[in-house]
Amino acid sequence: MKSSRKYLCAALSAALLLALGACAPEVGSERWCANMKAKAKADWSANEAVDYARHCILK
């Protein structure tokens, strides 16, 4: 009984961490623009660069 409770607690903890980690700012929002500005340009994908230009520079 105790081991099943441990597994349940571990599974719930993992699910909570995944749910919180999956929250990303919406593309084009102020927070997204700030995150992209802080991110190294070499790590940007082509789509991210286009979205940044469209939403953050050419507003």
N, C-alpha and C positions, 0 to 999 in steps of 0.2 A: 504494500500500500504506500509506503513512504517513497519508494523509487518511482512509482507512477506519479506521485505528487511533484517530485523533482522534475520529471520530464515535462509535465504540464506547465510548471512554472517557467522552465527554460524555454519552452515553445512559445508561451505568451510573451515572455521578455523579448525573444527574437522577433516575433510579429510586431511588437510595439516599436522596436528599433527600426525595422524595415519600413513601417508606416511613417515614422517621423523622418527618416532619411529620404523618402521618396518625394517629399514636398520640395518642389523647385519653384522659383519665382516664374511668373508668366513672362514669356518673351515680349520684350518691349516695355516692361514695367521699369520704374525707377531703380528698383532693387536689382533687376536683371542687368540693366545697363551698368550699374556700379560693379556688379560681380564680373561682368565681361571686361570692364576697364581695368580691374585688378588682376585679371587672368593674363598670363603671358601670351602675347600675340601668336607665338609659334604653336601654342596648344589649341588655337581656334580652328574649327572646321570651316569649310567654305560657306556652308549654310549659316553658321554663327556670324561670320564676317558680313555677309549680306544682310542678315537680320539686324546686326548692330548698326550698320550704315543706314538702313531704312528707318529703324525705330529710335536710335539714339543721336544720330548726327543730322539726318534730314527731316526732323520733326516738322 
